[in-house]
Amino acid sequence: MDAILLLAFCLLIGLIALAVCVYLAVSGALLTLDGLSLVLICLSIGGLFLLNVVWSVYTGEFKQLLARSHKQPPSGEQSGKTP
């Protein structure tokens, strides 16, 4: 479950970084020195975070995590044993 939350967080940060780049391009601030610096930083950060998600999907780790999370019973219910 922790790995799924980590991948969701990575996806969120990556998409936010890409949204900042799109905003700078649309607003026209891309052609300033500050805009170029911010776009390079956002693309680097977004690329690193999204690379983690893409690699997880490519290797099949994400599919295994989802399958494992569906097989686990809820934490309050055990296999019929009472303490």
ChimeraX commands (.cxc) that place a marker at each C-alpha (Angstrom):
marker #1 position 0.00,0.00,0.00 radius 0.5
marker #1 position 2.88,2.36,0.74 radius 0.5
marker #1 position 4.36,1.83,-2.70 radius 0.5
marker #1 position 1.06,2.74,-4.36 radius 0.5
marker #1 position 0.91,5.98,-2.37 radius 0.5
marker #1 position 4.52,6.72,-3.30 radius 0.5
marker #1 position 3.76,6.24,-7.00 radius 0.5
marker #1 position 0.65,8.43,-6.70 radius 0.5
marker #1 position 2.73,11.13,-5.03 radius 0.5
marker #1 position 5.38,10.89,-7.77 radius 0.5
marker #1 position 2.70,11.17,-10.43 radius 0.5
marker #1 position 1.17,14.21,-8.72 radius 0.5
marker #1 position 4.49,16.05,-8.40 radius 0.5
marker #1 position 5.42,15.22,-12.00 radius 0.5
marker #1 position 2.12,16.50,-13.35 radius 0.5
marker #1 position 2.34,19.69,-11.29 radius 0.5
marker #1 position 5.83,20.35,-12.64 radius 0.5
marker #1 position 4.60,19.86,-16.20 radius 0.5
marker #1 position 1.61,22.12,-15.52 radius 0.5
marker #1 position 3.98,24.90,-14.42 radius 0.5
marker #1 position 5.87,24.52,-17.70 radius 0.5
marker #1 position 2.64,24.76,-19.70 radius 0.5
marker #1 position 1.56,27.80,-17.70 radius 0.5
marker #1 position 4.86,29.57,-18.39 radius 0.5
marker #1 position 4.56,28.81,-22.10 radius 0.5
marker #1 position 0.97,30.04,-22.31 radius 0.5
marker #1 position 1.56,33.20,-20.27 radius 0.5
marker #1 position 4.56,34.23,-22.36 radius 0.5
marker #1 position 7.04,34.18,-19.48 radius 0.5
marker #1 position 8.94,31.36,-21.15 radius 0.5
marker #1 position 11.14,33.70,-23.16 radius 0.5
marker #1 position 12.64,35.46,-20.13 radius 0.5
marker #1 position 15.75,34.30,-18.34 radius 0.5
marker #1 position 13.74,33.50,-15.20 radius 0.5
marker #1 position 11.17,31.61,-17.24 radius 0.5
marker #1 position 13.79,29.51,-19.00 radius 0.5
marker #1 position 15.46,28.66,-15.70 radius 0.5
marker #1 position 12.15,27.71,-14.11 radius 0.5
marker #1 position 11.17,25.57,-17.09 radius 0.5
marker #1 position 14.48,23.69,-17.00 radius 0.5
marker #1 position 14.14,23.08,-13.27 radius 0.5
marker #1 position 10.50,21.97,-13.59 radius 0.5
marker #1 position 11.27,19.68,-16.51 radius 0.5
marker #1 position 14.12,18.09,-14.56 radius 0.5
marker #1 position 12.04,17.55,-11.43 radius 0.5
marker #1 position 8.97,16.41,-13.37 radius 0.5
marker #1 position 11.06,14.07,-15.50 radius 0.5
marker #1 position 12.66,12.41,-12.49 radius 0.5
marker #1 position 9.37,11.88,-10.70 radius 0.5
marker #1 position 7.53,10.68,-13.81 radius 0.5
marker #1 position 10.43,8.40,-14.71 radius 0.5
marker #1 position 9.81,6.56,-11.44 radius 0.5
marker #1 position 6.16,5.99,-12.38 radius 0.5
marker #1 position 6.96,4.99,-15.97 radius 0.5
marker #1 position 9.65,2.55,-14.83 radius 0.5
marker #1 position 7.24,0.96,-12.35 radius 0.5
marker #1 position 4.64,0.45,-15.07 radius 0.5
marker #1 position 7.24,-0.79,-17.57 radius 0.5
marker #1 position 8.69,-3.42,-15.24 radius 0.5
marker #1 position 5.25,-4.63,-14.11 radius 0.5
marker #1 position 5.76,-3.60,-10.49 radius 0.5
marker #1 position 2.66,-1.39,-10.57 radius 0.5
marker #1 position 0.47,-4.26,-11.81 radius 0.5
marker #1 position 1.83,-6.53,-9.05 radius 0.5
marker #1 position 1.17,-3.87,-6.41 radius 0.5
marker #1 position -2.43,-3.46,-7.55 radius 0.5
marker #1 position -2.97,-7.24,-7.63 radius 0.5
marker #1 position -1.47,-7.62,-4.16 radius 0.5
marker #1 position -3.62,-4.83,-2.72 radius 0.5
marker #1 position -6.81,-6.47,-4.04 radius 0.5
marker #1 position -5.94,-9.86,-2.53 radius 0.5
marker #1 position -5.31,-8.61,1.02 radius 0.5
marker #1 position -8.31,-8.79,3.39 radius 0.5
marker #1 position -9.26,-5.64,5.29 radius 0.5
marker #1 position -7.10,-5.07,8.38 radius 0.5
marker #1 position -10.00,-5.62,10.83 radius 0.5
marker #1 position -10.98,-9.02,9.45 radius 0.5
marker #1 position -8.80,-12.07,9.90 radius 0.5
marker #1 position -9.38,-15.64,8.77 radius 0.5
marker #1 position -12.17,-16.29,11.25 radius 0.5
marker #1 position -9.93,-16.55,14.34 radius 0.5
marker #1 position -10.78,-14.54,17.41 radius 0.5
marker #1 position -8.06,-13.43,19.84 radius 0.5
marker link #1:1,2 radius 0.2
marker link #1:2,3 radius 0.2
marker link #1:3,4 radius 0.2
marker link #1:4,5 radius 0.2
marker link #1:5,6 radius 0.2
marker link #1:6,7 radius 0.2
marker link #1:7,8 radius 0.2
marker link #1:8,9 radius 0.2
marker link #1:9,10 radius 0.2
marker link #1:10,11 radius 0.2
marker link #1:11,12 radius 0.2
marker link #1:12,13 radius 0.2
marker link #1:13,14 radius 0.2
marker link #1:14,15 radius 0.2
marker link #1:15,16 radius 0.2
marker link #1:16,17 radius 0.2
marker link #1:17,18 radius 0.2
marker link #1:18,19 radius 0.2
marker link #1:19,20 radius 0.2
marker link #1:20,21 radius 0.2
marker link #1:21,22 radius 0.2
marker link #1:22,23 radius 0.2
marker link #1:23,24 radius 0.2
marker link #1:24,25 radius 0.2
marker link #1:25,26 radius 0.2
marker link #1:26,27 radius 0.2
marker link #1:27,28 radius 0.2
marker link #1:28,29 radius 0.2
marker link #1:29,30 radius 0.2
marker link #1:30,31 radius 0.2
marker link #1:31,32 radius 0.2
marker link #1:32,33 radius 0.2
marker link #1:33,34 radius 0.2
marker link #1:34,35 radius 0.2
marker link #1:35,36 radius 0.2
marker link #1:36,37 radius 0.2
marker link #1:37,38 radius 0.2
marker link #1:38,39 radius 0.2
marker link #1:39,40 radius 0.2
marker link #1:40,41 radius 0.2
marker link #1:41,42 radius 0.2
marker link #1:42,43 radius 0.2
marker link #1:43,44 radius 0.2
marker link #1:44,45 radius 0.2
marker link #1:45,46 radius 0.2
marker link #1:46,47 radius 0.2
marker link #1:47,48 radius 0.2
marker link #1:48,49 radius 0.2
marker link #1:49,50 radius 0.2
marker link #1:50,51 radius 0.2
marker link #1:51,52 radius 0.2
marker link #1:52,53 radius 0.2
marker link #1:53,54 radius 0.2
marker link #1:54,55 radius 0.2
marker link #1:55,56 radius 0.2
marker link #1:56,57 radius 0.2
marker link #1:57,58 radius 0.2
marker link #1:58,59 radius 0.2
marker link #1:59,60 radius 0.2
marker link #1:60,61 radius 0.2
marker link #1:61,62 radius 0.2
marker link #1:62,63 radius 0.2
marker link #1:63,64 radius 0.2
marker link #1:64,65 radius 0.2
marker link #1:65,66 radius 0.2
marker link #1:66,67 radius 0.2
marker link #1:67,68 radius 0.2
marker link #1:68,69 radius 0.2
marker link #1:69,70 radius 0.2
marker link #1:70,71 radius 0.2
marker link #1:71,72 radius 0.2
marker link #1:72,73 radius 0.2
marker link #1:73,74 radius 0.2
marker link #1:74,75 radius 0.2
marker link #1:75,76 radius 0.2
marker link #1:76,77 radius 0.2
marker link #1:77,78 radius 0.2
marker link #1:78,79 radius 0.2
marker link #1:79,80 radius 0.2
marker link #1:80,81 radius 0.2
marker link #1:81,82 radius 0.2
marker link #1:82,83 radius 0.2
view
